[in-house]
Amino acid sequence: MSVIPLDRSSPMPLWAQLEAELKRRLDDCEFDEGFPTDMELTSVYEVSRHTVREAIRSLNTTGVLKRERGRGTVVNRAEFEQPLGTLYSLFRSVESAGVEQTSEVLRLEVVTDAGASEQLDVDADVELVLLERLRLAGGAPLAVDRAWVPASFGRPLLELDWSHTALYDELARLEAPVPDRGQERLTPVIPDAGDRALLGLKKTDAAFYLERRGLRGEVPVEWRTTVIRGDRYRFVSDWGAGGGSAELRPSAD
């Protein structure tokens, strides 16, 4: 066990130092066999239980740790990260973390939708295929995903099994247009009652609301909205002096 002593002469509070130290050890996979109890941490780092609890509370807030009845503090490995500024696949980002991603189809039908049609630059009466799914990671709800594509190439999607596959993979197999670029907007929201029930969230639980307009070249081929549990998914950005992969914009409100 590699332990870095806390610096009592530092202006940084002890709980913040402890949080950083525990995060370092978590990143080094030191706690894969089990996270220490509060009492063990007070002994190892020679701090009060209040200091330990503040550090644990902060790690709980960020989703790195979680408290479970009967088990105490455990490492939350059911987290998934997605770089900002990339055309992501929820299927791949979950499965790359070693967790099986499955889907329950909520709606799969031909529709007309004025809002989606506007995003796809087609007339409001043009038929679209709507694929609405509850996305699960390791059997637990992760996201409610709704995707619209033009029925002109999307009708074969109606015949497919969506329990364990990705939309872009199926479009490619059908030799249909697959987005190669697009625009995305990410907003923190309190989901409506229907999505909360599907995701197992409480009234006060926040989520990410992702809107995506996918294009093939210059042609819009997909409009998608996704409500993602905020406690199980993180969006990350790499940046440097030469530029970054994400842009923060002020709200129109």
N, C-alpha and C positions, 0 to 999 in steps of 0.2 A: 504494500500500500504506500504510494508516494503522496505525502502530505506536505504542503507548503504552509509554514506557520503564518498566522495573521499578524499584520504589522500594527501594533497598538499606538505607534506614533504617527500613523498616517491620518490625514484628514478624512479619508473615506471611512464611513461607518463600518463597524465590525460585521454587521449582517450583510452589507453589500460585498465586503471582501469574501465572506464565507460563501455567498451566492456565486461569485465568480470562480472561487476555488472548486466548489461542487460541480459547477458547469464544466470546468476543465476536466475534472475526473469523469464526469458523465461522457464527455466527448472522447475520452480515452478508454471508454467501455469498462471502467473499473467496477461499476455497479451492476453488471449484467446478471450476476447471480443473486442480487438482492440489495436494496438500498438500506443503509444503516438507520437505526432508530434515533429519535431525538436525543435520548440519553447517551448513546454511543457517540454522537457528534459533539455533545457538550464535553464529554470526556476527552476526545481526541484533540479538539481545538481549544479546549479550556475556555469556553464561553458559557454564557447563561442560556437557559432554555428559551428565554425571550428572543435572544439573538438568533438561535437556531430556527425558531418558529418564523421569524421575519424573513430569513433567507429561504426557507421552505415555502412560505406563502408567496414570495415573489416568483419562485420557480413554478409553483402551481399556476400562477396567473399566466405565465408564458406558455404553459402546456407541457413543459419538460417533465414535470412530476405531477402526480395526482394522488389524492388521498382516497383509499378504499376501505370501507367498513370491514373490520376483521383482519385486514392486511397491513394497515398503516400506510406509509408513503411508499409508492412504487414508481418505477421508471415508466413513463408513457412512451412506448415504442410505436404506438399506432398513429404516428405523425407522418405527414407527407409534405414534401417541399416541391415548389414549382418556381423556376426562375421567371422573373418578369421579363417582358420583351421577347418572348418566344411563343410560337404557336404550339400550345401544349396539348398533350393527350392525357386526360385524366386516367384512362386505362393504363397507360405506360408508366405514369408517375407513381401510381399505386403499386403496380406489379414490380417495378424496379426496386421498391422498398421491401420486396420479399413477401408481400401480402396479396392474396388472391382478390381480384376485383370482379364482382358479378353485378348483374343488373336485373331489376324487375320492371317489365314494361308496364307503364301506366296508360299510355295512349300510343297507338301506331295506326295512323289513318291519313287519308287525303282530306285536306281542309283548305279553306280560304281564310286568310288572316291579313287584315289591312296593315297592321304594324309590321309584321314580318315581311310582307310584300314591299313595303316602303324601303326597308333595309336591303332587300334583294333587288331593288330597282326594277320591279315588275308591276303590272297593273294589279289593283286590289282583288280582282276576280280570277286571277291566275291560280291554278291549283298547286298546292304545296303538300309535301309529305311532312307530317309532324311526328317526330320520335320523342316521346316523353318517357324518361326512365328514372327510377330510384336507383342510384348507384351505391353499392355496398362494398366496403373494404373489410375483408375477413369476416363477412357476414353481418357487419354493423353498418347502419346508415351513414353515408358520407355526403351525398349530394343529390339534389333533384335537378335533372338535366333535361332541357327542352331544346330540340334542334329542328329547324325548318330548312328543307332544301326543295328546289323546284321539282315538281312531279314529272317534268319532262325527262329527267334522268333518274329520279328517285323512286319511281314506282316499284322496282324490284326489291327495294328495302323492306317492303311490306311482307315479303315471304321469308325473311331471315329469322334465325334464332339469335336473340340479343342477350342471352343470359351470360355470355362470356366472350365479348368481342368489342371492337372499337369501330366507331362510325367511319373514320378515315380509312381503316383497313378494308372495310366492306365496300366503300366507294371505289377504292383502288382495284379490288377484285372484279368489280362490275365494269371497270374501265370508264367510270364516271369521273367528273372533275373533282379533284381533291384540293382543298385550299393550300396554297403555298405562301400566303402572306395574309395579313388582316389587321384589324384594329380591335382593341379590347379596352373595356372600361371596368374597373373594379371599385365596388362601393360597399361599405359596411352597412348592413341593414338588420332590422328585426323582422324575420320572415312572417308571412301571414299565417293564419291558423292552420291552413291545409298543409303548407310546407313544414311548419313546426311539428305537426303530428307525424308526418312521414319521416322526419329526421330525428324525432325523439327529443326535441328541444323544449325548454320552458319559455314562458312568455317574455322573459327578460334576456334570453340567450341571443347573442349576436351571431351573424353569419356573414360570409362574403357573397355579394351578388355580382356575378361576372357576366358581362354582355360581350359577345364576340360577333364580328362581321367578317366572315372568311371569304377571301377572294382567290380566284385562280387567274393569275395575271391581273387584268383590270376588271374582271367580271365577278360580281358577287355570286357565290354559290352556296353560302350557308349563313343563316342567322341563328344564334344560339344564346340562351340565357341559362345560367346555372347558379343555384343556391347551394353553397358549400358550408358545411359546419366549420365555424371558426376555431373550434378547439381541436380539430384533427388535421388542419391543413394550413400551410404557411407559404406565402409568396415571398421570394427573396430576390434581391437585385445585386448584381456585380457592377461596380463602377470604378472609375479611375480618372486620372488627369486627361486621358484621351477621349473620354466620353463614357456613357453608361447605357444600360439596356432598358431603362425605365424613365418615365417622365411623370412628375407630379404636377397636376394642374389644379388651380382653385376651382371650387364648386361654382356652378352657374347660379346657385342660390346665394 
